[in-house]
Amino acid sequence: MILAKMNSFVFEELRKLDDLEIQSVLRDVDAATLMLALTTASDELMNRILSNMGNRAAMLVREEVASLGSPPAGDVEKAQQTILSVYRAFASGGPTER
């Protein structure tokens, strides 16, 4: 049942994670992937993620996301799936893959 829930977990649901979980995921996600994934994120998710970064890093990410405009949907989805894979590995206690 837990595995089924993790497999149906969607990117926007990351906003429900606690700060420690978000920070653990962020450690294993490269900046380019994060910025691309956030281009279609809700303000709530964007703020949750950025609040778990240092002020300067959060400002740079916000500026870069704004400058990306509207990248191809397939690229955004791939970036979001990469982050979800990192979360699933973290949640299952296994090693993360990039």
Salt bridges, closest charged atoms under 4 A:
GLU13 OE1 - LYS16 NZ 3.83
ASP19 OD1 - ARG48 NH1 2.79
GLU44 OE1 - ARG15 NE 3.27
